[in-house]
Amino acid sequence: MAEKLRRAQVNETVKMSLLSEVQSKCPLCRKSLIKRKASDTKVPVRVFDVAHIYPLNATEREIVLLKDEERLCDDIDSECNFIALCKECHKMYDTKKTVEEYRQLVEIKKAINKIRVLTETWDTQTLHKDISIVAERLGQLSKEELNDSKLSYDALKVSDKTDETFGPINEMKVSMFVVTYFAHIKESLKRLEIQRKASSIFICSQIRSYYSLLVMEGFNQSDIFEQMCEWFMVNTGIKERTKAEVLVSYFIQHCEIFSDDSSK
């Protein structure tokens, strides 16, 4: 008698979570996983399958194919081994998977899990909301004020703070932001301190604390810069990504968060 195949049990909550983590796009072909009926464009329809990255009922071929490959978790019939795929990609993956495709999905899911950890960290790490006042001030600066910007001291070079994971583009961008905006941000924070609002020391301690958490989670400096910008936007209501990048650049310089001793 043939062995009975196991059937996945995936509830609606898990399905919605999986859909959300791929931003409603198939991670393999980028097709939308949500469509609308031609008869009623107001009603969205899910057009995806929940795929097992490591197969639930592995064939002999798959067992041999994947015998030396990384598994995301011990329980292959759980959310850590699930991913949302369009029906076409799911069918192809289940019937003709290759080691390269398996590794691709493993890496995609690992990246998703890193973002989930970050989101959970955001929920427990606050940022002084008056930093949004500083961001608003940045948008009011004239060209003349920006052209006159000069650092008032011989600051440590950004390249002396960062490592190879930060990348030359980020380094050039942060260096430009520091030179152009440092004095203006410092002055704005000083005004808030006079008004007994934000404190630079308090904000720096928050930022260094969050930076240390990201380091402990194994994120590199490029990832940390990206996620700190997102954190600023989430916590302060800043809408413009560039403003968040300018502010993070300031605190890289002012709080020394990328320096060798920053996470000690």
Number of C-alpha atoms within 10 A of each C-alpha: 3 4 5 7 9 9 9 14 8 13 8 8 9 15 18 13 14 21 22 12 17 18 14 21 19 23 21 15 11 13 15 16 22 16 13 13 10 8 7 8 10 9 11 12 12 15 16 24 21 20 21 23 25 23 19 17 16 13 10 8 9 18 14 11 14 17 10 8 14 11 17 16 12 9 11 18 20 15 16 18 22 23 26 29 29 24 16 12 19 22 14 10 18 16 10 10 15 14 11 9 14 20 16 15 19 20 13 15 21 14 11 16 14 13 14 13 12 18 14 10 15 19 11 8 14 17 19 18 16 15 25 20 15 21 22 12 13 18 10 9 12 9 8 8 12 15 9 8 15 14 13 9 6 6 11 12 12 21 17 10 18 19 17 11 12 18 13 12 9 19 20 13 13 23 18 15 19 28 17 20 21 22 16 20 21 14 12 17 19 16 15 17 13 10 9 9 15 21 18 19 10 11 19 19 15 16 24 19 16 23 22 17 16 21 14 10 12 12 17 14 20 17 14 19 21 14 19 22 21 17 25 26 18 15 17 18 13 21 13 11 12 13 21 22 21 24 25 24 26 23 20 22 21 16 19 18 23 23 17 12 9 14 17 5
